Amino acid sequence: MTEKVIKDDAKHAATDAPSAPPGDAETVDVHPARGCGDTGAEEVGPLHEKFYRPFLLLVFIGAVAVLLALLWPFRHSIFLAAILALLLAPLRKRMLPVFWGSRLVTAALLSTATLLFIVLPTATLIVILANEAGTVIEAGAHWFNDGGMAILLDWFNSLGLPGWLQAIVNKIPFDPQELKTSLVGAAGGVGKGILSIGRGFAGQMTSFLAQVVMLLLFLFYFLAEAERVVKGLRRLSPLRRCQEQELAERLKMVTRSILAGGVAAGLSQGLATALGLWIVGIDALFWGMVAIVASLVPIIGLALIHIPFVLYLFAQGSNGKAAFLLCWWLLVVSTVDNVVRPFFISGSAQLPLLMIFVSIVGGVLLFGPLGIIYGPVAMSLCLVVFQLFIESQKTT
């Protein structure tokens, strides 16, 4: 009897004793799991069943909005880095075995090559063009002070205009001295504007350098963590694997064709412009480089180069050279752009010429110079999405 009482007391003592530390192997956790498994009824409130999923979706949308707000200042760097990583993916796969499968070494080498062969040459070209532009402005000021405006007006009056047009021209009040005074005043205003711009130049350069640094950092990350990024995007995507593959392939083809078409069109137009200017006796090297940059601006880019030179040649009395340069611009240089760029884009992007033109012009108006890339990419991807939507409606 006594032995039974002792056993019962020991049993009750073990039951009433406090639980052992969490590290004890014999401890039994009486609480339900707090993760994604079974959830006890006492852990949720009365609104859980009705509002859990909408609330979780709202929190997810808020997190995405905050993330986009943080990344928005670097949107161009991220997008360009993603495009470069997509284009460099085949080279990355070939380099990985050479460097012992090291993702970091391969990404570092490709990012360094991007800096050396893309970023630095572009910055150098911009500096050279800025210096040459200053020389051209100085030469224009000397031309005006030496009576270039009077020579231009004399040429204009010697054209033999029709009577009605000459009467309109004669009614225009013009005083060279007054014009010179006005230009001096305007130059003062421009000088003040340049000074104000110069004050913010350091800030602009800082912003530009920050964009370049972020571009290289995101490019390094996309190259080093390519598999993880692709896996994460696939987990977030509600599309089928074949649809994701089609979108990725179309994006790769479009960006490759856009870059190839832009480079080919820019170089072709630059060479054509330089050849035309060399024939009429104008500095071909500098203005050919300017034409390569100006070709990035659709429609009006090269007009900013050719029209002033045509007027200048007419003013100098070189009517034959001016007519030749005008015809060369309209018939040769413009044709090069209209043939080379669509040739590269239309085949891979599978877009008609009208859609290419609309996407480029609309992209430039909406996004600025980078719209040359954004516009055709967005147009091509939209057409793919439309196609996938139509096919999904047929299958359902």
C-alpha positions as a Markdown table, in Angstrom:
| # | Residue | x | y | z |
|---|---|---|---|---|
| 1 | Met | 0.0 | 0.0 | 0.0 |
| 2 | Thr | 2.8 | 2.4 | 0.9 |
| 3 | Glu | 4.6 | 1.6 | -2.3 |
| 4 | Lys | 1.5 | 2.4 | -4.3 |
| 5 | Val | 1.1 | 5.8 | -2.6 |
| 6 | Ile | 4.7 | 6.6 | -3.3 |
| 7 | Lys | 4.3 | 5.8 | -7.0 |
| 8 | Asp | 1.2 | 7.9 | -7.2 |
| 9 | Asp | 2.9 | 10.8 | -5.6 |
| 10 | Ala | 5.8 | 10.5 | -8.0 |
| 11 | Lys | 3.4 | 10.4 | -10.9 |
| 12 | His | 1.6 | 13.6 | -9.7 |
| 13 | Ala | 5.0 | 15.3 | -9.1 |
| 14 | Ala | 6.2 | 14.5 | -12.6 |
| 15 | Thr | 2.9 | 15.9 | -14.0 |
| 16 | Asp | 3.0 | 19.1 | -12.0 |
| 17 | Ala | 6.8 | 19.7 | -12.6 |
| 18 | Pro | 7.8 | 22.6 | -14.9 |
| 19 | Ser | 8.8 | 21.7 | -18.4 |
| 20 | Ala | 12.4 | 21.0 | -19.2 |
| 21 | Pro | 14.5 | 23.4 | -21.1 |
| 22 | Pro | 14.0 | 23.6 | -24.9 |
| 23 | Gly | 17.3 | 21.8 | -25.5 |
| 24 | Asp | 16.3 | 18.7 | -23.5 |
| 25 | Ala | 15.7 | 15.8 | -25.8 |
| 26 | Glu | 12.9 | 14.4 | -23.7 |
| 27 | Thr | 10.9 | 17.6 | -23.7 |
| 28 | Val | 7.5 | 17.4 | -25.4 |
| 29 | Asp | 6.2 | 20.6 | -26.7 |
| 30 | Val | 2.5 | 20.8 | -25.9 |
| 31 | His | 1.9 | 23.9 | -28.0 |
| 32 | Pro | 0.9 | 23.6 | -31.6 |
| 33 | Ala | 3.3 | 24.7 | -34.3 |
| 34 | Arg | 3.4 | 28.4 | -35.1 |
| 35 | Gly | 4.6 | 28.0 | -38.7 |
| 36 | Cys | 2.7 | 27.1 | -41.9 |
| 37 | Gly | 1.5 | 23.7 | -40.4 |
| 38 | Asp | -1.4 | 23.1 | -38.0 |
| 39 | Thr | -2.5 | 26.2 | -36.3 |
| 40 | Gly | -4.4 | 26.0 | -33.1 |
| 41 | Ala | -7.8 | 27.7 | -32.8 |
| 42 | Glu | -6.4 | 29.9 | -30.0 |
| 43 | Glu | -3.8 | 31.5 | -32.3 |
| 44 | Val | -6.2 | 33.2 | -34.7 |
| 45 | Gly | -8.9 | 35.8 | -34.2 |
| 46 | Pro | -12.5 | 35.7 | -35.4 |
| 47 | Leu | -11.6 | 37.6 | -38.6 |
| 48 | His | -8.9 | 35.2 | -39.7 |
| 49 | Glu | -11.1 | 32.9 | -41.9 |
| 50 | Lys | -12.7 | 35.8 | -43.8 |
| 51 | Phe | -9.9 | 38.3 | -44.1 |
| 52 | Tyr | -6.6 | 36.3 | -44.0 |
| 53 | Arg | -6.0 | 36.0 | -47.7 |
| 54 | Pro | -7.1 | 39.5 | -48.6 |
| 55 | Phe | -5.0 | 41.0 | -45.8 |
| 56 | Leu | -2.0 | 38.9 | -46.9 |
| 57 | Leu | -2.4 | 40.0 | -50.5 |
| 58 | Leu | -2.7 | 43.7 | -49.3 |
| 59 | Val | 0.5 | 43.3 | -47.3 |
| 60 | Phe | 2.2 | 41.7 | -50.3 |
| 61 | Ile | 1.2 | 44.6 | -52.6 |
| 62 | Gly | 2.4 | 47.1 | -50.1 |
| 63 | Ala | 5.8 | 45.4 | -49.8 |
| 64 | Val | 6.1 | 45.4 | -53.6 |
| 65 | Ala | 5.1 | 49.1 | -53.7 |
| 66 | Val | 7.8 | 49.9 | -51.1 |
| 67 | Leu | 10.4 | 47.9 | -53.0 |
| 68 | Leu | 9.5 | 49.6 | -56.3 |
| 69 | Ala | 9.8 | 53.0 | -54.6 |
| 70 | Leu | 13.2 | 52.2 | -53.4 |
| 71 | Leu | 14.4 | 50.9 | -56.8 |
| 72 | Trp | 12.6 | 53.5 | -58.9 |
| 73 | Pro | 15.5 | 56.0 | -58.9 |
| 74 | Phe | 17.7 | 53.3 | -60.5 |
| 75 | Arg | 15.1 | 51.9 | -62.9 |
| 76 | His | 17.2 | 52.6 | -66.0 |
| 77 | Ser | 20.3 | 51.0 | -64.4 |
| 78 | Ile | 18.3 | 47.9 | -63.4 |
| 79 | Phe | 16.7 | 47.5 | -66.8 |
| 80 | Leu | 19.9 | 48.0 | -68.8 |
| 81 | Ala | 21.8 | 45.7 | -66.4 |
| 82 | Ala | 19.1 | 43.0 | -67.0 |
| 83 | Ile | 19.4 | 43.4 | -70.7 |
| 84 | Leu | 23.2 | 43.2 | -70.6 |
| 85 | Ala | 23.0 | 40.1 | -68.4 |
| 86 | Leu | 20.6 | 38.5 | -70.8 |
| 87 | Leu | 22.8 | 39.2 | -73.7 |
| 88 | Leu | 26.0 | 38.1 | -71.9 |
| 89 | Ala | 24.3 | 34.8 | -70.6 |
| 90 | Pro | 25.8 | 32.6 | -73.4 |
| 91 | Leu | 29.3 | 34.0 | -72.9 |
| 92 | Arg | 28.9 | 33.5 | -69.1 |
| 93 | Lys | 28.1 | 29.8 | -69.6 |
| 94 | Arg | 31.2 | 29.4 | -71.8 |
| 95 | Met | 33.4 | 31.2 | -69.3 |
| 96 | Leu | 32.2 | 29.3 | -66.2 |
| 97 | Pro | 34.2 | 26.0 | -66.9 |
| 98 | Val | 37.3 | 28.0 | -67.8 |
| 99 | Phe | 37.3 | 29.7 | -64.4 |
| 100 | Trp | 36.7 | 26.6 | -62.3 |
| 101 | Gly | 32.9 | 27.2 | -62.2 |
| 102 | Ser | 33.3 | 30.3 | -60.1 |
| 103 | Arg | 30.3 | 32.5 | -60.5 |
| 104 | Leu | 31.9 | 35.5 | -58.8 |
| 105 | Val | 35.0 | 35.5 | -60.9 |
| 106 | Thr | 33.1 | 35.2 | -64.1 |
| 107 | Ala | 30.7 | 38.0 | -63.1 |
| 108 | Ala | 33.5 | 40.2 | -62.1 |
| 109 | Leu | 35.4 | 39.8 | -65.4 |
| 110 | Leu | 32.3 | 40.4 | -67.5 |
| 111 | Ser | 31.3 | 43.5 | -65.4 |
| 112 | Thr | 34.9 | 44.8 | -65.8 |
| 113 | Ala | 34.8 | 44.3 | -69.5 |
| 114 | Thr | 31.5 | 46.2 | -69.7 |
| 115 | Leu | 33.1 | 49.1 | -67.8 |
| 116 | Leu | 36.2 | 49.1 | -70.1 |
| 117 | Phe | 34.6 | 48.5 | -73.5 |
| 118 | Ile | 31.2 | 50.2 | -73.1 |
| 119 | Val | 31.0 | 52.7 | -70.3 |
| 120 | Leu | 34.4 | 54.3 | -70.5 |
| 121 | Pro | 34.4 | 54.7 | -74.4 |
| 122 | Thr | 31.0 | 56.3 | -74.2 |
| 123 | Ala | 32.1 | 58.8 | -71.5 |
| 124 | Thr | 35.2 | 59.6 | -73.5 |
| 125 | Leu | 33.2 | 60.3 | -76.7 |
| 126 | Ile | 30.9 | 62.6 | -74.7 |
| 127 | Val | 33.9 | 64.6 | -73.4 |
| 128 | Ile | 35.4 | 64.9 | -76.9 |
| 129 | Leu | 32.1 | 66.0 | -78.4 |
| 130 | Ala | 31.7 | 68.6 | -75.6 |
| 131 | Asn | 35.1 | 70.1 | -76.2 |
| 132 | Glu | 34.6 | 70.2 | -80.0 |
| 133 | Ala | 31.2 | 71.8 | -79.5 |
| 134 | Gly | 32.8 | 74.6 | -77.5 |
| 135 | Thr | 35.2 | 75.2 | -80.4 |
| 136 | Val | 32.3 | 75.3 | -82.9 |
| 137 | Ile | 30.4 | 77.9 | -80.7 |
| 138 | Glu | 33.5 | 80.0 | -80.5 |
| 139 | Ala | 34.0 | 79.9 | -84.3 |
| 140 | Gly | 30.3 | 80.9 | -84.7 |
| 141 | Ala | 30.8 | 83.9 | -82.4 |
| 142 | His | 33.9 | 85.0 | -84.4 |
| 143 | Trp | 31.9 | 84.6 | -87.7 |
| 144 | Phe | 29.1 | 86.9 | -86.3 |
| 145 | Asn | 31.6 | 89.6 | -85.1 |
| 146 | Asp | 33.3 | 89.6 | -88.5 |
| 147 | Gly | 30.1 | 90.5 | -90.3 |
| 148 | Gly | 28.8 | 87.1 | -91.1 |
| 149 | Met | 25.2 | 88.1 | -90.5 |
| 150 | Ala | 25.5 | 90.9 | -93.1 |
| 151 | Ile | 27.0 | 88.5 | -95.6 |
| 152 | Leu | 24.1 | 86.1 | -95.0 |
| 153 | Leu | 21.5 | 88.9 | -95.5 |
| 154 | Asp | 23.2 | 90.1 | -98.7 |
| 155 | Trp | 23.1 | 86.5 | -100.0 |
| 156 | Phe | 19.4 | 86.3 | -99.1 |
| 157 | Asn | 18.6 | 89.5 | -100.9 |
| 158 | Ser | 20.5 | 88.4 | -104.0 |
| 159 | Leu | 18.4 | 85.2 | -104.4 |
| 160 | Gly | 15.9 | 87.0 | -106.7 |
| 161 | Leu | 12.8 | 86.3 | -104.6 |
| 162 | Pro | 9.4 | 86.7 | -106.1 |
| 163 | Gly | 7.9 | 90.2 | -105.8 |
| 164 | Trp | 5.3 | 89.3 | -103.2 |
| 165 | Leu | 7.9 | 87.5 | -101.1 |
| 166 | Gln | 10.4 | 90.3 | -101.4 |
| 167 | Ala | 7.8 | 92.8 | -100.3 |
| 168 | Ile | 7.2 | 90.8 | -97.2 |
| 169 | Val | 10.9 | 90.6 | -96.5 |
| 170 | Asn | 11.3 | 94.4 | -97.0 |
| 171 | Lys | 8.6 | 95.0 | -94.4 |
| 172 | Ile | 10.5 | 93.1 | -91.7 |
| 173 | Pro | 12.3 | 95.7 | -89.5 |
| 174 | Phe | 16.0 | 94.9 | -89.3 |
| 175 | Asp | 18.8 | 96.9 | -87.8 |
| 176 | Pro | 22.2 | 95.1 | -87.6 |
| 177 | Gln | 23.3 | 97.2 | -84.6 |
| 178 | Glu | 20.1 | 96.5 | -82.8 |
| 179 | Leu | 20.4 | 92.8 | -83.6 |
| 180 | Lys | 23.9 | 92.8 | -82.2 |
| 181 | Thr | 22.8 | 94.5 | -79.0 |
| 182 | Ser | 20.0 | 92.0 | -78.6 |
| 183 | Leu | 22.4 | 89.1 | -79.2 |
| 184 | Val | 24.8 | 90.5 | -76.6 |
| 185 | Gly | 21.9 | 90.7 | -74.1 |
| 186 | Ala | 20.8 | 87.2 | -75.0 |
| 187 | Ala | 24.4 | 86.0 | -74.6 |
| 188 | Gly | 24.4 | 87.5 | -71.1 |
| 189 | Gly | 21.3 | 85.7 | -70.2 |
| 190 | Val | 22.7 | 82.5 | -71.7 |
| 191 | Gly | 25.8 | 83.0 | -69.7 |
| 192 | Lys | 23.8 | 83.3 | -66.5 |
| 193 | Gly | 22.0 | 80.1 | -67.4 |
| 194 | Ile | 25.3 | 78.4 | -68.1 |
| 195 | Leu | 26.5 | 79.5 | -64.7 |
| 196 | Ser | 23.4 | 78.1 | -63.0 |
| 197 | Ile | 23.8 | 74.9 | -64.9 |
| 198 | Gly | 27.4 | 74.8 | -63.9 |
| 199 | Arg | 26.5 | 75.0 | -60.2 |
| 200 | Gly | 24.4 | 71.9 | -60.6 |
| 201 | Phe | 27.0 | 70.2 | -62.8 |
| 202 | Ala | 28.6 | 68.5 | -59.8 |
| 203 | Gly | 25.2 | 67.1 | -58.8 |
| 204 | Gln | 24.5 | 65.9 | -62.3 |
| 205 | Met | 27.9 | 64.2 | -62.5 |
| 206 | Thr | 27.3 | 62.6 | -59.1 |
| 207 | Ser | 23.9 | 61.3 | -60.3 |
| 208 | Phe | 25.4 | 60.0 | -63.5 |
| 209 | Leu | 28.3 | 58.2 | -61.7 |
| 210 | Ala | 25.8 | 56.8 | -59.2 |
| 211 | Gln | 23.7 | 55.3 | -62.1 |
| 212 | Val | 26.9 | 53.8 | -63.7 |
| 213 | Val | 27.9 | 52.3 | -60.4 |
| 214 | Met | 24.4 | 50.9 | -59.8 |
| 215 | Leu | 24.4 | 49.5 | -63.4 |
| 216 | Leu | 27.7 | 47.7 | -62.8 |
| 217 | Leu | 26.5 | 46.4 | -59.4 |
| 218 | Phe | 23.2 | 45.1 | -60.7 |
| 219 | Leu | 25.0 | 43.6 | -63.7 |
| 220 | Phe | 27.4 | 41.8 | -61.4 |
| 221 | Tyr | 24.5 | 40.5 | -59.3 |
| 222 | Phe | 22.5 | 39.3 | -62.3 |
| 223 | Leu | 25.5 | 37.5 | -63.7 |
| 224 | Ala | 26.6 | 36.0 | -60.4 |
| 225 | Glu | 23.1 | 34.9 | -59.2 |
| 226 | Ala | 21.6 | 34.2 | -62.6 |
| 227 | Glu | 20.1 | 30.8 | -61.6 |
| 228 | Arg | 18.7 | 32.1 | -58.4 |
| 229 | Val | 17.1 | 35.2 | -60.1 |
| 230 | Val | 15.5 | 33.0 | -62.8 |
| 231 | Lys | 14.2 | 30.6 | -60.2 |
| 232 | Gly | 12.7 | 33.3 | -58.1 |
| 233 | Leu | 11.0 | 34.9 | -61.1 |
| 234 | Arg | 9.6 | 31.6 | -62.2 |
| 235 | Arg | 8.2 | 31.0 | -58.7 |
| 236 | Leu | 6.5 | 34.4 | -58.8 |
| 237 | Ser | 5.2 | 34.0 | -62.3 |
| 238 | Pro | 1.7 | 32.4 | -62.8 |
| 239 | Leu | 2.5 | 31.5 | -66.5 |
| 240 | Arg | 3.4 | 28.1 | -67.8 |
| 241 | Arg | 7.0 | 27.2 | -68.3 |
| 242 | Cys | 6.7 | 27.2 | -72.1 |
| 243 | Gln | 5.1 | 30.7 | -72.0 |
| 244 | Glu | 7.9 | 32.0 | -69.7 |
| 245 | Gln | 10.5 | 30.6 | -72.1 |
| 246 | Glu | 8.8 | 32.2 | -75.1 |
| 247 | Leu | 8.8 | 35.6 | -73.4 |
| 248 | Ala | 12.5 | 35.3 | -72.4 |
| 249 | Glu | 13.5 | 34.2 | -75.9 |
| 250 | Arg | 11.5 | 37.1 | -77.5 |
| 251 | Leu | 13.1 | 39.6 | -75.1 |
| 252 | Lys | 16.6 | 38.3 | -75.9 |
| 253 | Met | 16.0 | 38.4 | -79.6 |
| 254 | Val | 14.5 | 41.9 | -79.6 |
| 255 | Thr | 17.2 | 43.5 | -77.4 |
| 256 | Arg | 19.9 | 41.8 | -79.4 |
| 257 | Ser | 18.4 | 43.1 | -82.7 |
| 258 | Ile | 17.8 | 46.6 | -81.3 |
| 259 | Leu | 21.4 | 47.0 | -80.1 |
| 260 | Ala | 22.8 | 45.5 | -83.4 |
| 261 | Gly | 20.4 | 47.7 | -85.4 |
| 262 | Gly | 21.3 | 50.8 | -83.5 |
| 263 | Val | 25.0 | 50.3 | -83.7 |
| 264 | Ala | 24.8 | 49.4 | -87.4 |
| 265 | Ala | 22.5 | 52.3 | -88.2 |
| 266 | Gly | 24.6 | 54.8 | -86.2 |
| 267 | Leu | 27.9 | 53.8 | -87.8 |
| 268 | Ser | 26.3 | 53.7 | -91.3 |
| 269 | Gln | 24.8 | 57.2 | -90.9 |
| 270 | Gly | 28.0 | 58.5 | -89.4 |
| 271 | Leu | 30.1 | 57.2 | -92.3 |
| 272 | Ala | 27.5 | 58.5 | -94.8 |
| 273 | Thr | 27.4 | 61.9 | -93.2 |
| 274 | Ala | 31.2 | 62.1 | -92.9 |
| 275 | Leu | 31.5 | 61.2 | -96.6 |
| 276 | Gly | 29.0 | 63.8 | -97.7 |
| 277 | Leu | 30.7 | 66.6 | -95.6 |
| 278 | Trp | 34.1 | 65.6 | -96.8 |
| 279 | Ile | 33.0 | 66.0 | -100.4 |
| 280 | Val | 31.8 | 69.5 | -99.7 |
| 281 | Gly | 34.9 | 70.4 | -97.8 |
| 282 | Ile | 33.7 | 70.4 | -94.1 |
| 283 | Asp | 35.5 | 68.7 | -91.2 |
| 284 | Ala | 34.3 | 65.1 | -91.7 |
| 285 | Leu | 35.8 | 63.4 | -88.7 |
| 286 | Phe | 34.2 | 65.4 | -85.9 |
| 287 | Trp | 30.8 | 65.8 | -87.5 |
| 288 | Gly | 30.8 | 62.2 | -88.4 |
| 289 | Met | 31.1 | 61.3 | -84.7 |
| 290 | Val | 28.4 | 63.8 | -83.9 |
| 291 | Ala | 26.2 | 62.1 | -86.5 |
| 292 | Ile | 26.7 | 58.8 | -84.8 |
| 293 | Val | 25.3 | 60.2 | -81.6 |
| 294 | Ala | 22.6 | 62.2 | -83.3 |
| 295 | Ser | 21.4 | 59.1 | -85.1 |
| 296 | Leu | 20.0 | 57.9 | -81.7 |
| 297 | Val | 17.4 | 60.6 | -82.0 |
| 298 | Pro | 14.8 | 59.6 | -84.6 |
| 299 | Ile | 13.6 | 61.9 | -87.4 |
| 300 | Ile | 15.2 | 65.2 | -86.2 |
| 301 | Gly | 18.7 | 63.9 | -85.1 |
| 302 | Leu | 20.6 | 64.3 | -88.4 |
| 303 | Ala | 18.5 | 67.3 | -89.5 |
| 304 | Leu | 20.2 | 69.3 | -86.8 |
| 305 | Ile | 23.5 | 68.6 | -88.5 |
| 306 | His | 22.6 | 68.9 | -92.2 |
| 307 | Ile | 20.2 | 71.8 | -92.3 |
| 308 | Pro | 22.7 | 74.4 | -90.7 |
| 309 | Phe | 25.4 | 73.3 | -93.1 |
| 310 | Val | 23.1 | 73.5 | -96.1 |
| 311 | Leu | 22.2 | 77.1 | -95.1 |
| 312 | Tyr | 25.9 | 77.9 | -94.4 |
| 313 | Leu | 26.9 | 76.7 | -97.8 |
| 314 | Phe | 24.2 | 78.7 | -99.5 |
| 315 | Ala | 25.3 | 81.8 | -97.5 |
| 316 | Gln | 28.8 | 81.3 | -98.7 |
| 317 | Gly | 27.6 | 81.2 | -102.3 |
| 318 | Ser | 28.4 | 77.5 | -102.7 |
| 319 | Asn | 25.0 | 76.7 | -104.2 |
| 320 | Gly | 26.2 | 73.5 | -105.9 |
| 321 | Lys | 27.7 | 72.1 | -102.7 |
| 322 | Ala | 24.6 | 73.1 | -100.7 |
| 323 | Ala | 22.3 | 71.4 | -103.2 |
| 324 | Phe | 24.5 | 68.3 | -103.2 |
| 325 | Leu | 24.6 | 68.1 | -99.4 |
| 326 | Leu | 20.8 | 68.5 | -99.2 |
| 327 | Cys | 20.3 | 65.7 | -101.8 |
| 328 | Trp | 22.9 | 63.5 | -100.1 |
| 329 | Trp | 21.1 | 63.9 | -96.7 |
| 330 | Leu | 17.6 | 63.2 | -98.1 |
| 331 | Leu | 18.5 | 60.4 | -100.5 |
| 332 | Val | 21.5 | 58.6 | -99.0 |
| 333 | Val | 21.8 | 59.3 | -95.2 |
| 334 | Ser | 18.0 | 59.0 | -94.6 |
| 335 | Thr | 17.8 | 55.9 | -96.7 |
| 336 | Val | 20.6 | 54.2 | -94.7 |
| 337 | Asp | 18.6 | 54.7 | -91.5 |
| 338 | Asn | 15.3 | 53.6 | -93.0 |
| 339 | Val | 16.9 | 50.4 | -94.4 |
| 340 | Val | 19.5 | 49.3 | -91.8 |
| 341 | Arg | 17.6 | 49.7 | -88.6 |
| 342 | Pro | 14.3 | 48.1 | -89.7 |
| 343 | Phe | 16.4 | 45.3 | -91.3 |
| 344 | Phe | 17.8 | 44.3 | -88.0 |
| 345 | Ile | 14.7 | 44.9 | -85.8 |
| 346 | Ser | 11.9 | 43.6 | -88.0 |
| 347 | Gly | 13.2 | 40.1 | -88.5 |
| 348 | Ser | 14.0 | 39.1 | -84.9 |
| 349 | Ala | 11.3 | 41.2 | -83.3 |
| 350 | Gln | 8.7 | 40.0 | -85.8 |
| 351 | Leu | 7.2 | 43.5 | -86.1 |
| 352 | Pro | 6.0 | 45.3 | -89.2 |
| 353 | Leu | 7.9 | 48.5 | -90.2 |
| 354 | Leu | 5.0 | 50.7 | -89.2 |
| 355 | Met | 5.0 | 49.2 | -85.7 |
| 356 | Ile | 8.7 | 49.6 | -85.4 |
| 357 | Phe | 8.5 | 53.3 | -86.3 |
| 358 | Val | 5.6 | 53.9 | -83.9 |
| 359 | Ser | 7.4 | 52.0 | -81.1 |
| 360 | Ile | 10.7 | 53.9 | -81.5 |
| 361 | Val | 9.1 | 57.4 | -81.8 |
| 362 | Gly | 6.6 | 56.7 | -79.0 |
| 363 | Gly | 9.4 | 55.3 | -76.8 |
| 364 | Val | 11.6 | 58.3 | -77.3 |
| 365 | Leu | 8.6 | 60.7 | -76.5 |
| 366 | Leu | 7.8 | 58.7 | -73.4 |
| 367 | Phe | 11.1 | 57.6 | -72.0 |
| 368 | Gly | 13.6 | 59.9 | -73.7 |
| 369 | Pro | 16.7 | 58.6 | -75.6 |
| 370 | Leu | 16.5 | 55.2 | -73.9 |
| 371 | Gly | 13.0 | 54.9 | -75.6 |
| 372 | Ile | 14.9 | 53.6 | -78.6 |
| 373 | Ile | 15.4 | 50.4 | -76.6 |
| 374 | Tyr | 12.3 | 50.5 | -74.4 |
| 375 | Gly | 9.8 | 51.2 | -77.2 |
| 376 | Pro | 10.5 | 48.2 | -79.5 |
| 377 | Val | 11.0 | 45.9 | -76.5 |
| 378 | Ala | 7.7 | 46.9 | -74.9 |
| 379 | Met | 5.9 | 46.6 | -78.3 |
| 380 | Ser | 7.3 | 43.2 | -79.0 |
| 381 | Leu | 6.5 | 41.8 | -75.5 |
| 382 | Cys | 3.0 | 43.2 | -75.7 |
| 383 | Leu | 2.3 | 41.4 | -78.9 |
| 384 | Val | 3.7 | 38.2 | -77.4 |
| 385 | Val | 1.4 | 38.6 | -74.4 |
| 386 | Phe | -1.6 | 39.2 | -76.7 |
| 387 | Gln | -0.7 | 36.0 | -78.5 |
| 388 | Leu | -0.5 | 34.0 | -75.3 |
| 389 | Phe | -3.8 | 35.4 | -74.1 |
| 390 | Ile | -5.5 | 34.4 | -77.4 |
| 391 | Glu | -4.0 | 30.9 | -77.3 |
| 392 | Ser | -5.1 | 30.5 | -73.6 |
| 393 | Gln | -8.7 | 31.4 | -74.6 |
| 394 | Lys | -8.7 | 28.8 | -77.3 |
| 395 | Thr | -7.4 | 26.0 | -75.0 |
| 396 | Thr | -10.0 | 26.8 | -72.3 |
